[in-house]
Amino acid sequence: MNQITMDENAVRTLVSTVELIAATLDTAPHSWRDHLQSIRNITAVLEFSDTHPEESRRQWQLPLVTVFQRVAYADADSGGVYDIANWCLKEAVTLLQIYPDDIELLTLIGQNWLFRAQKSLAKIHFSEQSPTSSGGSQCVPLSASEEDRQMRRNNAEAESRLHLSDYVEARGILLPAVEYLKRAADAARTQDKTTGELLSTVSHDAYLVSSIITDVQEQAAEAYMSLGNVSSARMNGQYFRQALAYLRTASELPGYALPLL
């Protein structure tokens, strides 16, 4: 890979490009395909090789990865754009070696894995909603014994489905998602950025911090909930409880409202 030399002019050009892509996506989300080539032109020559913290570089690196990842997973249910998604993951992990407790980086990496799981999760959802699924509604009332047999049969089928490739793949991808999002939530707690006193301060920075922490809690909850949905009944209870715990923590933040499902 021929790396680009990042002098001040190159950084300004790069920042302008990223800001333009972000602004365009805000007004025309479906335009993400229009940006693929320009992003690939950048990822083909840009590789982070930082060896020590440098805030001036971090200030453009994180927004860049964030925007590129946003494009990569604009259509996450179809699997996303793998080459760009992989580049984002690789560069975020590289930066994490320098900023090991950075909430935004941990969240970015967790998001990457969570978005990566969406294709398998979408296929699972489609198959479970299929008319051929045994979980369909019954028109004829069942006796208590018949209901019991039906429940046992449904539970056995649900347990059997867990060994299908989509379920196995989803669990394998969601495990690192919950790991990194949990680390992000733990880092936020350790850095005392979830306190109402801090977040109630009327300033742009406070609202920004509140938004970041809310996103972390919500996405950690989503990851744990998704993992619970594709896990055995022997295991999923702990995942669902953890998801609820994150939502409970988020609900304590000023101005937070539970997302509509």
C-alpha positions in Angstrom: 0.0 0.0 0.0 1.3 3.4 -1.0 0.5 5.6 2.0 -0.5 9.2 1.5 1.7 11.8 3.1 -0.6 13.7 5.6 0.7 17.2 5.5 -1.6 20.1 6.6 -3.0 20.6 3.1 -3.7 16.9 2.7 -5.5 16.8 6.1 -7.6 19.9 5.2 -8.6 18.3 1.9 -9.4 15.0 3.7 -11.5 16.8 6.4 -13.4 18.7 3.7 -14.2 15.5 1.9 -15.4 13.8 5.0 -17.5 16.7 6.0 -19.1 16.9 2.6 -19.9 13.2 2.6 -21.5 13.5 6.1 -23.5 16.6 5.1 -24.8 14.8 2.0 -25.8 11.7 3.9 -27.7 13.9 6.4 -29.8 15.3 3.6 -29.9 12.4 1.3 -29.2 9.1 3.1 -29.8 7.0 0.0 -26.9 8.7 -1.7 -24.4 6.5 0.1 -23.5 4.6 -3.1 -22.3 7.8 -4.7 -19.5 8.1 -2.2 -18.1 4.6 -2.5 -15.4 5.4 -5.1 -14.1 8.5 -3.4 -13.9 6.6 -0.1 -12.1 3.7 -1.8 -9.6 6.2 -3.3 -8.8 7.3 0.2 -8.7 3.9 1.9 -6.5 2.6 -0.8 -3.7 4.9 0.2 -4.4 5.8 3.8 -3.3 3.7 6.7 -2.9 4.9 10.3 0.5 4.2 11.7 0.4 6.3 14.9 2.6 5.2 17.7 1.7 7.7 20.3 -1.3 9.9 21.2 -1.7 13.1 19.2 -5.0 14.9 19.7 -4.7 16.9 16.5 -4.6 13.7 14.5 -7.3 12.0 16.5 -9.6 14.9 15.9 -9.8 14.1 12.1 -9.2 10.4 12.3 -12.3 9.5 14.4 -14.8 11.5 12.3 -13.3 10.0 9.2 -13.7 6.4 10.4 -17.2 7.2 11.7 -18.4 8.6 8.4 -16.8 5.9 6.3 -18.3 3.2 8.5 -21.7 5.0 8.2 -21.4 4.6 4.4 -20.1 1.0 4.7 -23.2 -0.1 6.7 -25.8 2.1 5.1 -27.5 -1.1 4.0 -26.4 -3.4 6.9 -29.2 -5.9 6.3 -27.6 -6.8 2.9 -24.2 -7.2 4.5 -22.7 -3.8 4.0 -19.7 -2.9 1.9 -17.1 -5.3 3.2 -13.9 -3.7 2.0 -14.7 -0.3 3.5 -16.2 -1.9 6.7 -13.0 -4.0 7.1 -10.8 -0.9 6.6 -12.7 0.9 9.3 -12.4 -2.0 11.7 -8.7 -2.4 11.1 -7.9 1.3 11.5 -10.1 1.7 14.6 -8.4 -1.3 16.2 -5.0 0.3 15.3 -6.0 3.6 17.1 -7.3 1.6 20.1 -3.8 0.5 20.8 -2.9 4.1 21.4 -6.2 5.2 23.1 -7.3 2.0 24.9 -10.0 3.6 26.9 -11.4 5.9 24.3 -15.2 5.6 24.4 -15.8 6.7 20.8 -13.3 4.2 19.5 -14.6 1.3 21.5 -18.1 2.2 20.4 -17.1 2.4 16.7 -15.5 -1.1 16.9 -18.6 -2.5 18.7 -20.9 -0.9 16.1 -18.8 -2.4 13.3 -19.4 -5.9 14.7 -23.0 -5.2 15.5 -23.7 -3.9 12.0 -21.8 -6.9 10.6 -24.3 -9.2 12.3 -27.3 -7.6 10.8 -27.3 -9.7 7.6 -27.6 -12.9 9.6 -30.1 -11.4 12.0 -32.2 -10.2 9.1 -32.2 -13.7 7.5 -33.2 -15.2 10.9 -36.0 -12.7 11.3 -37.3 -13.4 7.8 -37.2 -17.2 8.4 -39.0 -16.9 11.8 -41.7 -14.8 10.3 -42.2 -17.2 7.4 -45.7 -18.8 7.0 -43.9 -22.2 7.2 -42.7 -21.4 10.7 -44.3 -23.6 13.4 -44.9 -20.6 15.6 -47.9 -19.4 13.6 -51.2 -18.8 15.2 -53.7 -21.6 15.8 -57.3 -21.2 14.6 -58.6 -24.1 16.7 -58.6 -23.8 20.5 -56.2 -26.3 22.1 -56.7 -28.2 25.3 -54.2 -27.7 28.1 -52.4 -30.9 27.3 -52.3 -30.0 23.6 -51.0 -26.5 24.4 -48.3 -28.1 26.5 -47.2 -30.5 23.7 -47.3 -27.6 21.3 -45.1 -25.5 23.5 -42.6 -28.4 24.0 -42.5 -28.9 20.2 -41.9 -25.2 19.6 -39.2 -25.0 22.2 -37.5 -28.1 20.7 -37.6 -26.6 17.2 -36.3 -23.3 18.5 -33.4 -25.0 20.2 -32.7 -27.0 17.0 -32.6 -23.8 14.9 -29.8 -22.5 17.0 -27.4 -24.9 15.2 -28.3 -23.5 11.8 -25.5 -21.5 10.1 -27.2 -18.1 10.3 -27.6 -18.5 14.1 -24.0 -19.7 14.6 -22.7 -16.9 12.5 -24.8 -14.3 14.3 -23.6 -15.5 17.7 -19.9 -15.5 16.5 -20.2 -11.9 15.3 -22.2 -10.6 18.2 -19.8 -11.8 20.8 -17.1 -9.2 19.9 -19.9 -6.6 19.5 -21.0 -7.0 23.1 -17.4 -7.2 24.3 -16.4 -3.8 22.8 -19.7 -2.1 23.6 -19.5 -3.3 27.2 -15.9 -1.9 27.3 -17.3 1.4 26.0 -20.0 1.5 28.7 -17.5 0.5 31.4 -15.1 3.2 30.2 -17.9 5.8 30.4 -18.7 4.7 33.9 -15.0 4.7 34.9 -14.5 8.2 33.5 -17.5 9.4 35.4 -19.2 10.6 32.2 -22.6 9.2 33.1 -23.2 11.4 36.1 -26.3 13.7 36.0 -24.2 16.5 37.4 -21.9 16.5 34.4 -24.6 15.9 31.8 -27.0 18.6 33.2 -24.4 21.3 32.5 -25.9 23.5 29.7 -23.2 23.5 27.1 -22.5 21.9 23.7 -19.9 19.6 25.2 -22.3 18.3 27.8 -24.9 17.6 25.2 -22.3 15.9 23.0 -21.2 13.7 25.9 -24.8 12.9 26.7 -25.4 11.8 23.2 -22.3 9.6 23.1 -23.2 7.9 26.4 -26.8 7.4 25.3 -25.7 5.8 22.1 -23.3 3.5 23.9 -26.0 2.3 26.3 -28.6 1.8 23.6 -26.2 -0.1 21.3 -24.9 -2.3 24.1 -28.5 -3.1 24.9 -29.2 -3.9 21.3 -26.2 -6.1 21.0 -27.0 -8.1 24.2 -30.7 -8.4 23.1 -29.7 -9.6 19.7 -27.3 -12.1 21.2 -30.0 -13.3 23.5 -32.4 -13.8 20.6 -30.0 -16.2 18.9 -28.8 -18.1 22.0 -30.1 -21.1 23.9 -32.7 -20.6 26.6 -30.1 -21.8 29.0 -28.0 -18.7 28.2 -30.3 -15.9 26.9 -31.6 -14.8 30.2 -28.3 -13.3 31.3 -28.1 -11.4 27.9 -31.6 -10.0 28.2 -31.0 -8.9 31.8 -27.8 -7.1 30.8 -29.7 -5.4 27.9 -32.3 -4.2 30.3 -29.6 -3.0 32.7 -28.1 -0.8 30.0 -31.5 0.6 29.0 -32.2 1.4 32.7 -28.8 3.2 32.9 -29.6 5.2 29.8 -33.1 6.1 31.1 -31.4 7.8 34.0 -29.6 10.3 31.7 -31.2 13.8 31.5 -33.6 14.1 28.6 -33.4 10.4 27.6 -36.5 8.6 26.2 -36.7 4.9 25.4 -36.4 4.3 21.6 -39.5 3.2 19.8 -39.2 -0.5 18.7 
